[in-house]
Structures are given as C-alpha cells and as structure tokens.
Amino acid sequence: MSSPIEISDVDAIREIRLARPPVNALDTRLCTAIADAVRDAAASGATGIVLAGGPKVFSGGMDVPHLLGLSDRDALRAAWEAFFDAARALAGSPVPVVAAIAGHAPAGGCVLALCCDYRVMALGPFRIGLNETQVGLAAPEGIQHLLRRVVGPHRAERLLVSGTLLESAEALALGLVDELIDLEHVGARARAWLQELLRLPRAPVLRTRAIAREDLIAALAPGRLQLDTFLDAWLDADTQAGLHALVARLKK
C-alpha cells in the first residue's frame, strides 16, 4: 500500500505533501502519517516544513464516508484523536511550518492550515473555511479559537455560525491566509517565505515564535476540544442524517 504522504527535502526545508487522491480526505492513516512526518522532520534536523496538498485541493477535510463506516464509538474516537494529533503536531512543531494551499481547504483542511505559521494560497476560485454548521456540526471551542486568533472574534463568530467558505481573495482580505499567488507557484513561494525567515538569527526567532504560539497549542488541549461532547453531537440522529445527505451529494 502506497504512503498517503510524499516527503522531499530542499536544503534543510522538508516538504510533506498530502498524497491521498482525489481530495486528500483525512482518514486515520493520513492523519497519523502527517503527525509522524512533522515530528520526524524536526527530529532529523529540518529547519522548516512546508505542508502541501493539491492539485486544486489542499485537503477536502475529514473523510466523512470513512467516519460513517466506523462500527463503534471507540473507533470513531480513535479517528478523531488521530486528526487532532496531526493538528497538535503542526501547532507544536519546534520549527516553522508553512501551508502551501494549492486549492480548496474546507473544514479539517482549514484546521491543519490554521495550525501552520503562514498560509500561502492559490489565487482563484478556491475556498477555505470552517463549514461545520452546514453539515450539522459545531466546531469545538478550541478549533474556534484557531479562527479567532487570525480573523478576530466578531468576524470568526460570523464565519463559524454561518459555516461560510471564503474564496481566496476574501480569505486574504480577512487575514485567514497570508498571501496569494498563482496555483503553480504556491509551493515555491511557501519555500521562499521560509528561506527568508530562516535568514534571521535562529534562537531569537524560535523563542519568539514559541511564546507567540502558546495560545494555539493550548487551544488544542483535550479540555478545549471536549471530544466526548463532539462525539455525542456527531452521533445525534439529525447530524447523522445531514452527514449521509452530504455523502449522497458528493457521489453525484
């Protein structure tokens, strides 16, 4: 079975590319591979990481058909724990991580991007955001914090309640992403941003970054995610009906 990620190195920058076609849907295996690869990158001497997806989809979010096919609550919990572990690995990486968003990044794809230091997105009709309410879910408070810290409390509330997915230009205007560039240059620009950062004195950059990201790491603590409450909502009959309807639409 082929790996759900591809790893390559350019100098001391490691690229971790999601490689689970067609849309890099986040199942347990892919989430575990992301977490392991991020932790291994820093341990093996990488000074920066690029997390990439595509083409045209960074990640379509959690693999809902996979989750709906799990047989019991323990299996469902394990799948979500794997996803949150991937998010924690990115947020807690001791070296900077750039998201190279070459396409759409809804829901779980957006969460992973929000855990990175910097977000370079493809210019065009690509969408990003936390659209959980549109499928009958409420994002945990910790996940909501990830959005609040980049777009502000009021704007985050509006986006979270409506489940709005923003096109790239609007995402840039609101601060959800940091930079837009042509689709084919997303990866190169992500590496270039890292290279610029890595020219600065290393120790002060890493200390400052660690202080600035303490709230991000705290947001992903189990108490802020309230996984049991989230699972109760996931298993609710109305939510299940909405999720099955979503899968039916995706198959058309």
ChimeraX attribute file (.defattr): number of C-alpha atoms within 10 A of each C-alpha:
attribute: neighborCount
match mode: 1-to-1
recipient: residues
	/A:1	3
	/A:2	7
	/A:3	12
	/A:4	19
	/A:5	20
	/A:6	17
	/A:7	15
	/A:8	11
	/A:9	13
	/A:10	9
	/A:11	10
	/A:12	15
	/A:13	23
	/A:14	24
	/A:15	28
	/A:16	23
	/A:17	20
	/A:18	26
	/A:19	22
	/A:20	19
	/A:21	13
	/A:22	12
	/A:23	21
	/A:24	24
	/A:25	24
	/A:26	27
	/A:27	21
	/A:28	22
	/A:29	14
	/A:30	21
	/A:31	25
	/A:32	19
	/A:33	18
	/A:34	28
	/A:35	20
	/A:36	14
	/A:37	22
	/A:38	26
	/A:39	17
	/A:40	13
	/A:41	23
	/A:42	18
	/A:43	12
	/A:44	10
	/A:45	12
	/A:46	19
	/A:47	20
	/A:48	24
	/A:49	28
	/A:50	27
	/A:51	25
	/A:52	26
	/A:53	29
	/A:54	23
	/A:55	18
	/A:56	18
	/A:57	25
	/A:58	32
	/A:59	33
	/A:60	23
	/A:61	22
	/A:62	21
	/A:63	18
	/A:64	16
	/A:65	15
	/A:66	14
	/A:67	18
	/A:68	16
	/A:69	10
	/A:70	13
	/A:71	9
	/A:72	9
	/A:73	13
	/A:74	9
	/A:75	14
	/A:76	19
	/A:77	17
	/A:78	12
	/A:79	23
	/A:80	20
	/A:81	17
	/A:82	21
	/A:83	25
	/A:84	24
	/A:85	18
	/A:86	25
	/A:87	25
	/A:88	20
	/A:89	21
	/A:90	28
	/A:91	27
	/A:92	22
	/A:93	23
	/A:94	19
	/A:95	25
	/A:96	25
	/A:97	28
	/A:98	26
	/A:99	29
	/A:100	30
	/A:101	34
	/A:102	28
	/A:103	26
	/A:104	30
	/A:105	29
	/A:106	27
	/A:107	20
	/A:108	24
	/A:109	24
	/A:110	26
	/A:111	22
	/A:112	26
	/A:113	31
	/A:114	25
	/A:115	27
	/A:116	23
	/A:117	19
	/A:118	21
	/A:119	26
	/A:120	27
	/A:121	34
	/A:122	27
	/A:123	20
	/A:124	16
	/A:125	12
	/A:126	23
	/A:127	21
	/A:128	28
	/A:129	25
	/A:130	28
	/A:131	23
	/A:132	18
	/A:133	16
	/A:134	16
	/A:135	17
	/A:136	18
	/A:137	20
	/A:138	19
	/A:139	19
	/A:140	17
	/A:141	14
	/A:142	21
	/A:143	22
	/A:144	20
	/A:145	20
	/A:146	23
	/A:147	24
	/A:148	18
	/A:149	15
	/A:150	16
	/A:151	18
	/A:152	15
	/A:153	13
	/A:154	10
	/A:155	13
	/A:156	21
	/A:157	15
	/A:158	11
	/A:159	19
	/A:160	22
	/A:161	15
	/A:162	14
	/A:163	22
	/A:164	18
	/A:165	21
	/A:166	22
	/A:167	16
	/A:168	26
	/A:169	20
	/A:170	14
	/A:171	21
	/A:172	18
	/A:173	12
	/A:174	16
	/A:175	16
	/A:176	27
	/A:177	23
	/A:178	15
	/A:179	20
	/A:180	21
	/A:181	19
	/A:182	12
	/A:183	19
	/A:184	13
	/A:185	15
	/A:186	24
	/A:187	23
	/A:188	13
	/A:189	19
	/A:190	26
	/A:191	23
	/A:192	12
	/A:193	14
	/A:194	20
	/A:195	16
	/A:196	9
	/A:197	14
	/A:198	18
	/A:199	8
	/A:200	10
	/A:201	9
	/A:202	12
	/A:203	9
	/A:204	10
	/A:205	14
	/A:206	15
	/A:207	11
	/A:208	10
	/A:209	15
	/A:210	19
	/A:211	9
	/A:212	10
	/A:213	15
	/A:214	12
	/A:215	15
	/A:216	21
	/A:217	19
	/A:218	16
	/A:219	21
	/A:220	24
	/A:221	13
	/A:222	13
	/A:223	12
	/A:224	15
	/A:225	18
	/A:226	14
	/A:227	16
	/A:228	12
	/A:229	10
	/A:230	17
	/A:231	15
	/A:232	11
	/A:233	16
	/A:234	18
	/A:235	14
	/A:236	13
	/A:237	10
	/A:238	13
	/A:239	17
	/A:240	17
	/A:241	13
	/A:242	15
	/A:243	21
	/A:244	15
	/A:245	12
	/A:246	15
	/A:247	14
	/A:248	11
	/A:249	9
	/A:250	8
	/A:251	6
	/A:252	5
